[in-house]
Amino acid sequence: MRIEKNPFFNDRLFSILKYIAINNPANAKKFKKELDQKIINLVNMPFKYRQSIHYDDINVRDLIFKGYTIPYLIDNDMIVILDIFKWENK
């Protein structure tokens, strides 16, 4: 199984990391490292997380990480990371 990150996700993640790094660059690096590990682990159990409440599709799941929601699509042999947002922004 392969993981692909949507360009929109990458842009949003970069903005979040930039905001975190204003006060503490080490926390931004730690956040990115831990998030990447969670995303990599999706290959082992892609249906581990709940069905998305933001999309009407059983193959779209919500990974919750430190208050952020990361919806991802399971499509045959590929996982597509769609977005990242805080709960209050949606």
Order of alpha helices (4+ residues) and beta strands (2+ residues): beta-alpha-alpha-beta-beta-beta-beta
